[in-house]
Amino acid sequence: MKRNSKVFGMLAAGILSATLLAGPALAADPEIRVGSYKGNTLEAGERSCLIIGPAGPEYTAESSNPEAITLERVLTYWVAVAKAEGTAEITVTNADGTAGSLTLTVGTAEAADDFQKETSALAQADTLDLSASLDIRLEMVRLINEVRREHGLAELPTDESLMNAAQDVSSQCVTEHRPYDHMALIRYGWPHGGLYNLTMFGAYDCPDIARQAIDYWIESPGHYKTMLLEEASHVGTGVTFKNGKAYCYMVVGDPTSHNPYE
């Protein structure tokens, strides 16, 4: 079984039978939060205002790779300017020396096209049945909370925004995490970050889809950690069936973390 507990990684219990991915993990906010208004991938020539929190203090900002990303001060704001293909770490520091950072990438035209496809998919999501497979999804919630209780953690109530986002993402029937996942959180009204788990497996001979999904996540340290996130306040789940396979998602909403696509 291949395993990868990082976001956008793949875990498979035999790649044809199950693929697991730990949600594009958004870590708990540092003391200084740094985001990019237009996301973490920019096109050459594009400009994106940095979103820095908490608001108020005077900040300085520095790019590790000015040939790819330069920074300009516009009134009280810092603006990232994409110059050429490459990656840069943007570090923001306050007067006390406390710092926060994010990584920006100037992508190729192909990467930009992929991002545009995802935003277009979001625009078409109005036709989805967001209440599909609700019985299985609620059983997944029950099992997730059962795992949390065993570790002395509070149960997570469902949140409509998270439930809708998870179902939307599951309906994409993909085996890897993408920016789409977090853009969906914003679309459905969740204003913070979150952590996703995904598993995909054959559904024909599986008598208990919800239990199978949770068992796969328990077997993977990264996915198990997502279920046990102490900072989480709510949970959402999604299940979609296609071509004999079940695509199961869960997302825990973390009100202490920031969504980079906000």
Phi, psi and omega in degrees: 000126178276140181226147175204114185271001179274160175297146182066010177269175181232135174237128183230135170264072193075111192301339179277344183252329180202135175233127182241141178221130175282136187300146185307094196288130173252113184291160176302146184304140169286179179299326173247126180260135181231126176226173179237128185303322183261016179093178187270356176239122182241159172267152177304131181094347182278150179238140180219127179289137175281137177256112187241134178221158358290154182289153173122298185295156175283131182241152166246151182227144183220140177257135178284345183216080182299339178291333177265311182229122171252165182238139177234146176263121179238107187056241180263008186250153170258137181236129175273132180243118181281122183257311184205162183304133181155184183230143178219141172267126180260120181249127180245130185230140176263182185295336179275357181089003177283135187235156171219162184208165169209161179252128177247142180236133171266110189269174175279171177300325180296317179296320178297321178297319179298317180296320179296323177298322181290319178293326177293322178297322177298320182294336181266002187286353182295341183273358183286148171270097185284353177258009182298145175052036186296327180296317179292320182295319178290328175294323175299318178300316180300317182291323176300316180290332175297317177296318180295319179299321180299338180253015176073021181259154180293146174291153180255122173287157175285157174230132184302320180298316181290321178298315180294318180296316181296321179291320176301311182296320180296327182292346178286341176053049178249165182245023175210153178277150184219169174306332179310321184304315185276333172295326179295324177302316180293317182304319185266005168102009176272116190274000185244190175272181179191170178240134181251148163238145175226139167223143178230131181205164178295133187258343188298318184255021182254111184284341185220091184298315183298313181296320180298316180299313182295320180298319177298318181292325177297325182287346182251118183306318181295318181287324177300318180298324178299316179297333185258016181300118183291328183283349183295144179243336182212169182221152173221152181223154178215144179220130176225138178252131178205132177052042176078006180243151175252127177253108186247128178239151165222148175222131173257129180275130182244103183291351179267357183247162186249137176274119184294346181260009178290000000 
